Amino acid sequence: MTAPPTTPTPSSAPAASSSIEALAELDAALERVITATGDELSGLASEDHQVQTLFLRGFEEVRNRMALVDNHILTAADRTVLSDHHDHRTSGDVLREVVNLDAHTAQARVRSEKYVAEHRSMTGETIPAQFPHIAAVQQSGAATPAQVDRLIRIMLRLAKVAAFSDDQRAMAERILASNVDVLNPTELGQLADQIRDRIDPDGDIPDEDVNEATRRANWGTNPDGTLWFNGRFTAEAGAAITTVLDSLSRRNDSPDTPDTRSAEQRRHDAVETVFTHALNSNGLPATGGTPATVIITMTQDQVDTGRGTARLADGTAVSTGTAFRLADQATICSVLFSPTGAILDLGRSCRIASPNQTIALYSRDKGCSFPGCTVPAKWTQRHHVTSWQTGGRTDIANLTLVCHFHHHNFERLGWACEMRGGLPWWIPPADKDPDQTPRLHQRLHPPGNLDPLEPDPPGS
């Protein structure tokens, strides 16, 4: 078995290099390990469980020690400003662009080099690792990169707690590092909480101070355009968040459309509802002189046909259906491009309900207008009954309030909406009502019985 073609060898290096030669030797040794462990007759499958376990642990230690090479790579990159050579701002950017690491992995390697690697001063003196106990378990191979990064982040948060002394932080680091052989990254975080309680058995360090110092929120975009998010919130922020999200993530059953979403999906939709509400409230700070805006790029053909793929500002692909749903809640700015990408014309047409129109909708619909829905008006979205891309006007006679769930799902569920007598009537699918009798939300019924009227003429 030959080495992979991407592996540098002394002959392919631009000049004699001890680092490249050592890498080639490592690659050759790895080939021998791959061959030896994978052999059907004499490989790991032929060994007893004791040998397999011994190899598993030993190989993991070797793999963990690869982080030391990562540290050296980044130290050299910073010292020689490798980022300039690749036209990037930081070494983390180089890792993402040159070797295609995701942002989380790249930042973890940057933190490792910064906090647990030794450095040299301008005069050649050795600068010890900032977290020596974590450095020791990394050097021995006892800690995985995930454990090392969790320990670093724990110590950085403890460093923000003013009530902790330097000796107490050093003791916490020593205890945490000594447990990497028995605790995974999550359990190390739990141990950190226990250590804090031991250091402060009488509660002299206020929880508020610790929570304030360890608060965090992180997010990023996955390769497929979806978003990951995690964090740790203070008790005060947590109370506000759970109060809002618990209210918005309740099941939204109605007699004809049971809510089939999982609890996780309902919580996701609740978060989207909150942020969509914030985006549409016109209360967000401007960025670069422009109100906070979701930018979508579509061709005129995509607008006309509803087919194809639109693009968000960061290049993420979304369906034209998703783009239309976003645009239904937005101010549209049209930009005409030439075939070469030059801007030929800039126009602007308002597609979003004005504040006065929204107040009128709140007053009329009082909440989601879909039959049986109980979502209040303040958590709804404004929906064009006749879509704007097909000529629907932005006026009260063509608008109704719908919640996130029904705005995104009524068409998929087979429902349609029509304005009749200035009110939004919903037509069920034939499999639910063969006669497809239009239905009006109970809260919109005036006193007495109201039979369905004829559809309002366009523009009335």
Order of alpha helices (4+ residues) and beta strands (2+ residues): alpha-alpha-alpha-alpha-alpha-beta-beta-alpha-alpha-alpha-alpha-alpha-beta-beta-alpha-alpha-beta-alpha-beta-beta-alpha-beta-beta-alpha-beta-beta-alpha-beta-beta
